[in-house]
Amino acid sequence: MAMRSTFISRSHSMVSNSRSALRFLSDQGGRVLEDEERARENLYVKKMEKEKLEKQKQKLEDKEKADKEKSDKKP
């Protein structure tokens, strides 16, 4: 009996592992992969937009600093 329960628990863990692998490989309408890809793409787009805004902000700050230094030197 103990041997049977060990076999069942091992086979159960193998089934659960294969299910997770099938989740990524299955093409049941492509919903799982499609949703995960969309989520990754959204994160990537947000990251790129954030970097772009930070660069624009830095450029603006540098320009304002240069303009201020330029106006300070004019007197």
VOPAGU-2260 file (C-alpha; in pm, 1 decimal, decimal comma):
REM VOPAGU-2260
SITE   aa  ch    i         X         Y         Z
SITE  MET   A    0       0,0       0,0       0,0
SITE  ALA   A    1     280,3     241,7      81,8
SITE  MET   A    2     441,1     167,4    -249,8
SITE  ARG   A    3     117,3     239,6    -432,8
SITE  SER   A    4      74,3     577,4    -261,9
SITE  THR   A    5     431,0     671,0    -353,6
SITE  PHE   A    6     362,7     582,4    -713,5
SITE  ILE   A    7      41,9     783,9    -715,5
SITE  SER   A    8     205,1    1090,5    -562,1
SITE  ARG   A    9     495,0    1073,4    -809,5
SITE  SER   A   10     265,7    1029,0   -1105,7
SITE  HIS   A   11      48,8    1314,6    -979,1
SITE  SER   A   12     347,9    1548,3    -964,4
SITE  MET   A   13     449,8    1441,5   -1314,1
SITE  VAL   A   14      99,1    1511,4   -1440,8
SITE  SER   A   15      90,7    1855,6   -1280,5
SITE  ASN   A   16     429,8    1939,5   -1433,1
SITE  SER   A   17     319,9    1822,8   -1774,7
SITE  ARG   A   18       0,4    2024,8   -1744,6
SITE  SER   A   19     196,0    2342,7   -1688,9
SITE  ALA   A   20     414,0    2258,1   -1987,1
SITE  LEU   A   21     106,0    2188,1   -2196,4
SITE  ARG   A   22     -39,5    2520,7   -2092,7
SITE  PHE   A   23     240,5    2697,1   -2274,3
SITE  LEU   A   24     239,4    2466,0   -2572,8
SITE  SER   A   25    -130,7    2406,1   -2618,0
SITE  ASP   A   26    -319,2    2590,2   -2885,1
SITE  GLN   A   27    -667,4    2594,5   -2740,8
SITE  GLY   A   28    -768,5    2894,9   -2938,6
SITE  GLY   A   29    -435,5    3051,2   -2849,8
SITE  ARG   A   30    -586,8    3234,0   -2554,8
SITE  VAL   A   31    -318,2    3157,5   -2296,5
SITE  LEU   A   32     -26,1    3240,4   -2521,8
SITE  GLU   A   33    -205,9    3538,4   -2668,4
SITE  ASP   A   34    -281,6    3684,4   -2324,6
SITE  GLU   A   35      72,8    3629,0   -2199,4
SITE  GLU   A   36     224,1    3779,6   -2512,9
SITE  ARG   A   37      -7,1    4078,8   -2487,7
SITE  ALA   A   38      90,5    4130,1   -2123,1
SITE  ARG   A   39     463,1    4113,0   -2206,2
SITE  GLU   A   40     416,5    4352,1   -2495,7
SITE  ASN   A   41     226,3    4598,4   -2276,7
SITE  LEU   A   42     505,5    4593,5   -2018,9
SITE  TYR   A   43     765,7    4649,0   -2289,5
SITE  VAL   A   44     571,7    4938,9   -2441,6
SITE  LYS   A   45     524,8    5103,8   -2101,4
SITE  LYS   A   46     895,4    5065,8   -2026,8
SITE  MET   A   47     994,4    5218,9   -2361,9
SITE  GLU   A   48     748,4    5507,6   -2319,4
SITE  LYS   A   49     885,3    5575,5   -1970,7
SITE  GLU   A   50    1243,0    5581,8   -2100,9
SITE  LYS   A   51    1142,5    5811,6   -2387,0
SITE  LEU   A   52     971,1    6053,9   -2148,3
SITE  GLU   A   53    1273,5    6051,7   -1916,7
SITE  LYS   A   54    1502,3    6135,2   -2210,2
SITE  GLN   A   55    1274,2    6419,4   -2319,5
SITE  LYS   A   56    1261,5    6551,1   -1963,6
SITE  GLN   A   57    1640,9    6538,9   -1937,9
SITE  LYS   A   58    1679,6    6720,5   -2271,6
SITE  LEU   A   59    1438,2    6990,2   -2158,3
SITE  GLU   A   60    1619,7    7034,3   -1827,7
SITE  ASP   A   61    1955,8    7056,0   -2006,0
SITE  LYS   A   62    1816,6    7311,8   -2250,8
SITE  GLU   A   63    1667,9    7523,6   -1972,9
SITE  LYS   A   64    1995,9    7507,6   -1782,6
SITE  ALA   A   65    2190,3    7614,1   -2092,4
SITE  ASP   A   66    1946,8    7898,9   -2160,0
SITE  LYS   A   67    1975,0    8016,2   -1800,3
SITE  GLU   A   68    2355,3    8010,6   -1814,5
SITE  LYS   A   69    2343,9    8195,6   -2144,5
SITE  SER   A   70    2116,2    8466,5   -2004,0
SITE  ASP   A   71    2337,1    8500,4   -1694,0
SITE  LYS   A   72    2644,1    8567,7   -1910,6
SITE  LYS   A   73    2480,1    8842,4   -2124,5
SITE  PRO   A   74    2495,8    9144,5   -1887,5
